[in-house]
Amino acid sequence: MVCGDLSKAFDGVEEPFWVQDCSAATQNILLACEMKGLGAVWTGVYPLQERMDAVSDILNLPEHIVPLNVIPLGTPAGNPKPKEKWAPENLHWQTW
């Protein structure tokens, strides 16, 4: 799992940027798992309070630690083909 430590977050308007920092870390974990031949998936916890409370209770997290996600790992059962999501109309150059 990936958590944000609010005691290390900047104060004020910058405080919510822990989400971006932890999201980047999560993506790196997922890429590393893929390179190792593991299956992994980002399961969202934050910002849903019910999920945050459940994960915090199970892991006995202190108040200043906020769970962003849980990443289950395992051995893939198969080798699924990548999804085709390319849509040229979603790409914009120098203007919307």
Z-matrix of the N, CA and C atoms (Angstrom, degrees):
N
C 1 1.435
C 2 1.501 1 109.37
N 3 1.313 2 115.31 1 157.89
C 4 1.455 3 121.60 2 178.52
C 5 1.524 4 107.34 3 -120.80
N 6 1.330 5 114.63 4 131.08
C 7 1.466 6 121.13 5 -178.08
C 8 1.519 7 110.17 6 -128.01
N 9 1.318 8 115.16 7 153.83
C 10 1.451 9 121.50 8 172.14
C 11 1.513 10 109.49 9 -99.90
N 12 1.321 11 116.01 10 137.87
C 13 1.462 12 122.17 11 177.43
C 14 1.521 13 107.36 12 -101.46
N 15 1.327 14 115.99 13 100.10
C 16 1.468 15 120.29 14 -175.87
C 17 1.518 16 112.68 15 -65.77
N 18 1.330 17 118.02 16 -18.68
C 19 1.469 18 119.53 17 177.18
C 20 1.531 19 110.70 18 -71.75
N 21 1.333 20 117.38 19 -15.51
C 22 1.464 21 121.83 20 178.49
C 23 1.526 22 112.05 21 -106.60
N 24 1.330 23 117.05 22 -4.11
C 25 1.464 24 120.95 23 -179.87
C 26 1.526 25 109.43 24 -75.74
N 27 1.326 26 115.57 25 151.80
C 28 1.454 27 120.27 26 175.43
C 29 1.526 28 109.17 27 -66.21
N 30 1.313 29 115.93 28 152.21
C 31 1.469 30 120.78 29 176.65
C 32 1.527 31 110.10 30 -83.38
N 33 1.308 32 114.99 31 159.49
C 34 1.455 33 120.64 32 173.40
C 35 1.507 34 113.58 33 79.16
N 36 1.308 35 114.81 34 -142.89
C 37 1.455 36 121.53 35 -172.77
C 38 1.532 37 111.94 36 -64.57
N 39 1.341 38 118.15 37 -24.70
C 40 1.455 39 121.43 38 -179.31
C 41 1.524 40 113.02 39 -80.48
N 42 1.315 41 118.83 40 -12.30
C 43 1.468 42 122.47 41 -173.93
C 44 1.528 43 113.65 42 -52.88
N 45 1.332 44 120.48 43 -42.88
C 46 1.466 45 119.29 44 -177.65
C 47 1.532 46 115.40 45 -69.51
N 48 1.334 47 118.08 46 -6.57
C 49 1.460 48 119.67 47 -178.70
C 50 1.519 49 113.48 48 -68.55
N 51 1.334 50 117.71 49 -7.49
C 52 1.466 51 119.16 50 174.34
C 53 1.525 52 110.11 51 -59.34
N 54 1.335 53 116.75 52 -28.93
C 55 1.470 54 120.34 53 -179.45
C 56 1.529 55 110.13 54 -64.40
N 57 1.329 56 117.79 55 -44.75
C 58 1.460 57 120.44 56 178.38
C 59 1.529 58 110.90 57 -65.43
N 60 1.320 59 116.88 58 -41.96
C 61 1.465 60 120.15 59 179.71
C 62 1.526 61 110.84 60 -60.36
N 63 1.316 62 116.18 61 -46.63
C 64 1.467 63 120.31 62 -179.08
C 65 1.527 64 111.65 63 -70.79
N 66 1.327 65 117.14 64 -30.99
C 67 1.463 66 120.10 65 176.61
C 68 1.519 67 110.99 66 -66.27
N 69 1.337 68 116.88 67 -40.82
C 70 1.463 69 120.45 68 176.72
C 71 1.530 70 110.42 69 -63.66
N 72 1.327 71 116.81 70 -41.39
C 73 1.470 72 120.24 71 177.65
C 74 1.525 73 110.46 72 -62.82
N 75 1.319 74 116.72 73 -40.68
C 76 1.459 75 121.15 74 179.47
C 77 1.527 76 110.81 75 -61.73
N 78 1.318 77 116.79 76 -45.20
C 79 1.465 78 120.21 77 179.56
C 80 1.522 79 110.51 78 -60.79
N 81 1.327 80 116.77 79 -40.39
C 82 1.465 81 119.73 80 177.97
C 83 1.524 82 111.38 81 -64.21
N 84 1.319 83 117.79 82 -38.66
C 85 1.466 84 121.55 83 176.79
C 86 1.530 85 109.84 84 -62.62
N 87 1.328 86 116.96 85 -45.39
C 88 1.466 87 120.93 86 -179.63
C 89 1.532 88 111.20 87 -62.87
N 90 1.325 89 117.25 88 -40.81
C 91 1.467 90 120.52 89 177.71
C 92 1.526 91 111.00 90 -65.42
N 93 1.330 92 117.01 91 -40.71
C 94 1.470 93 120.67 92 178.31
C 95 1.528 94 110.80 93 -63.60
N 96 1.327 95 116.64 94 -40.75
C 97 1.472 96 120.07 95 177.34
C 98 1.518 97 110.67 96 -60.59
N 99 1.318 98 116.45 97 -44.61
C 100 1.465 99 121.35 98 179.49
C 101 1.525 100 110.46 99 -60.11
N 102 1.315 101 116.75 100 -42.82
C 103 1.469 102 120.39 101 -179.88
C 104 1.528 103 111.70 102 -65.77
N 105 1.324 104 117.11 103 -27.33
C 106 1.466 105 121.63 104 179.05
C 107 1.526 106 112.35 105 -87.96
N 108 1.342 107 116.93 106 0.16
C 109 1.452 108 120.52 107 -179.65
C 110 1.520 109 113.93 108 80.33
N 111 1.326 110 116.64 109 16.83
C 112 1.463 111 120.90 110 178.55
C 113 1.516 112 110.62 111 -94.94
N 114 1.305 113 115.76 112 155.21
C 115 1.448 114 121.47 113 171.25
C 116 1.520 115 107.99 114 -95.88
N 117 1.308 116 117.08 115 137.69
C 118 1.464 117 121.44 116 179.94
C 119 1.519 118 108.03 117 -151.09
N 120 1.318 119 115.55 118 152.85
C 121 1.457 120 119.98 119 179.17
C 122 1.529 121 109.13 120 -146.94
N 123 1.324 122 114.82 121 142.91
C 124 1.463 123 122.39 122 177.68
C 125 1.522 124 107.17 123 -82.58
N 126 1.316 125 117.87 124 115.09
C 127 1.466 126 121.29 125 174.31
C 128 1.524 127 107.38 126 -109.33
N 129 1.307 128 115.13 127 118.99
C 130 1.456 129 121.11 128 -173.59
C 131 1.513 130 114.21 129 -70.04
N 132 1.317 131 115.66 130 139.90
C 133 1.463 132 123.53 131 174.54
C 134 1.526 133 108.30 132 -119.59
N 135 1.337 134 116.54 133 -62.06
C 136 1.459 135 122.26 134 178.82
C 137 1.519 136 109.10 135 -74.25
N 138 1.304 137 120.50 136 139.58
C 139 1.454 138 131.75 137 11.16
C 140 1.532 139 114.11 138 -102.90
N 141 1.318 140 117.88 139 18.00
C 142 1.468 141 119.82 140 -177.70
C 143 1.529 142 110.07 141 -77.31
N 144 1.320 143 115.48 142 111.43
C 145 1.465 144 121.80 143 -172.98
C 146 1.522 145 112.55 144 -56.65
N 147 1.314 146 117.80 145 -40.05
C 148 1.466 147 121.04 146 -179.92
C 149 1.533 148 111.00 147 -60.71
N 150 1.321 149 116.56 148 -43.66
C 151 1.460 150 120.40 149 178.51
C 152 1.532 151 111.24 150 -68.79
N 153 1.324 152 115.99 151 -41.72
C 154 1.461 153 120.30 152 178.70
C 155 1.526 154 110.64 153 -60.02
N 156 1.318 155 116.16 154 -43.88
C 157 1.470 156 120.59 155 179.54
C 158 1.526 157 111.11 156 -64.03
N 159 1.328 158 116.84 157 -43.01
C 160 1.462 159 120.52 158 -178.07
C 161 1.530 160 111.02 159 -63.27
N 162 1.335 161 116.50 160 -48.31
C 163 1.462 162 120.57 161 -179.65
C 164 1.524 163 110.38 162 -65.13
N 165 1.314 164 117.12 163 -42.76
C 166 1.467 165 121.18 164 179.23
C 167 1.520 166 111.21 165 -61.52
N 168 1.327 167 116.62 166 -41.27
C 169 1.473 168 120.64 167 179.29
C 170 1.526 169 111.26 168 -67.05
N 171 1.319 170 117.05 169 -45.66
C 172 1.468 171 120.87 170 -178.40
C 173 1.529 172 110.98 171 -61.17
N 174 1.330 173 116.41 172 -41.11
C 175 1.461 174 120.71 173 -175.95
C 176 1.527 175 113.45 174 -97.34
N 177 1.337 176 115.54 175 1.12
C 178 1.467 177 120.52 176 178.43
C 179 1.530 178 111.26 177 55.33
N 180 1.338 179 116.23 178 47.22
C 181 1.456 180 121.57 179 -178.63
C 182 1.524 181 110.32 180 -74.70
N 183 1.320 182 117.17 181 141.10
C 184 1.466 183 119.38 182 174.56
C 185 1.524 184 110.66 183 -68.18
N 186 1.315 185 117.19 184 163.38
C 187 1.470 186 123.21 185 -175.65
C 188 1.527 187 113.59 186 -56.16
N 189 1.322 188 117.96 187 -35.44
C 190 1.470 189 121.19 188 -174.03
C 191 1.536 190 113.05 189 -83.84
N 192 1.320 191 117.84 190 -1.32
C 193 1.472 192 122.00 191 178.06
C 194 1.527 193 108.53 192 -103.26
N 195 1.334 194 116.31 193 120.87
C 196 1.463 195 122.06 194 -176.63
C 197 1.529 196 109.11 195 -112.24
N 198 1.345 197 117.64 196 120.22
C 199 1.465 198 119.55 197 178.62
C 200 1.530 199 111.26 198 -74.54
N 201 1.325 200 115.96 199 123.93
C 202 1.465 201 120.69 200 177.00
C 203 1.516 202 110.75 201 -88.14
N 204 1.338 203 116.40 202 -44.38
C 205 1.457 204 119.93 203 -177.21
C 206 1.521 205 110.68 204 -159.83
N 207 1.314 206 114.26 205 167.90
C 208 1.458 207 122.77 206 171.75
C 209 1.521 208 105.80 207 -120.14
N 210 1.335 209 116.83 208 136.87
C 211 1.460 210 121.71 209 -178.32
C 212 1.533 211 108.51 210 -117.40
N 213 1.336 212 117.72 211 95.12
C 214 1.464 213 119.04 212 174.09
C 215 1.530 214 110.09 213 -67.67
N 216 1.327 215 116.24 214 139.15
C 217 1.463 216 122.34 215 178.81
C 218 1.518 217 109.70 216 -118.57
N 219 1.309 218 115.87 217 151.01
C 220 1.456 219 119.55 218 176.05
C 221 1.513 220 111.17 219 -174.01
N 222 1.297 221 114.74 220 -176.86
C 223 1.457 222 121.30 221 176.19
C 224 1.522 223 107.92 222 -93.30
N 225 1.319 224 117.83 223 124.24
C 226 1.465 225 119.80 224 -178.36
C 227 1.529 226 111.66 225 -61.40
N 228 1.320 227 115.85 226 140.54
C 229 1.465 228 121.18 227 179.03
C 230 1.526 229 111.49 228 -78.70
N 231 1.313 230 116.92 229 -18.95
C 232 1.459 231 120.81 230 -178.64
C 233 1.511 232 110.36 231 -154.80
N 234 1.311 233 115.22 232 -165.53
C 235 1.451 234 120.96 233 179.02
C 236 1.522 235 108.13 234 -129.46
N 237 1.345 236 117.08 235 79.05
C 238 1.466 237 119.36 236 -175.90
C 239 1.527 238 111.63 237 -65.22
N 240 1.309 239 115.11 238 148.32
C 241 1.452 240 120.83 239 177.86
C 242 1.529 241 108.93 240 -76.62
N 243 1.336 242 116.50 241 145.76
C 244 1.469 243 119.11 242 177.26
C 245 1.525 244 111.29 243 -60.53
N 246 1.314 245 116.03 244 145.84
C 247 1.468 246 121.17 245 177.17
C 248 1.519 247 109.30 246 -75.31
N 249 1.309 248 116.57 247 141.74
C 250 1.454 249 122.08 248 177.44
C 251 1.525 250 107.87 249 -88.26
N 252 1.314 251 116.77 250 105.14
C 253 1.464 252 121.21 251 -177.93
C 254 1.525 253 112.45 252 -117.89
N 255 1.323 254 117.67 253 3.30
C 256 1.458 255 120.61 254 -178.08
C 257 1.517 256 110.66 255 -65.80
N 258 1.318 257 115.73 256 128.70
C 259 1.464 258 122.06 257 175.89
C 260 1.527 259 107.22 258 -142.49
N 261 1.314 260 118.00 259 107.75
C 262 1.468 261 120.08 260 -176.10
C 263 1.527 262 113.45 261 -57.33
N 264 1.319 263 118.36 262 -27.21
C 265 1.470 264 120.24 263 -179.98
C 266 1.538 265 112.17 264 -69.35
N 267 1.323 266 117.35 265 -11.43
C 268 1.472 267 120.61 266 177.39
C 269 1.533 268 112.15 267 -87.20
N 270 1.302 269 117.90 268 -3.69
C 271 1.452 270 122.32 269 -177.83
C 272 1.520 271 109.31 270 -102.52
N 273 1.333 272 116.29 271 131.23
C 274 1.466 273 121.51 272 -178.93
C 275 1.531 274 108.51 273 -127.89
N 276 1.322 275 116.73 274 138.02
C 277 1.456 276 122.50 275 -178.69
C 278 1.515 277 110.36 276 -114.24
N 279 1.298 278 117.84 277 115.78
C 280 1.463 279 126.45 278 172.77
C 281 1.522 280 114.61 279 60.88
N 282 1.305 281 118.08 280 -0.88
C 283 1.468 282 121.77 281 176.41
C 284 1.516 283 108.30 282 -162.53
N 285 1.278 284 117.75 283 159.10
C 286 1.460 285 121.08 284 177.24
C 287 1.484 286 107.18 285 -82.14
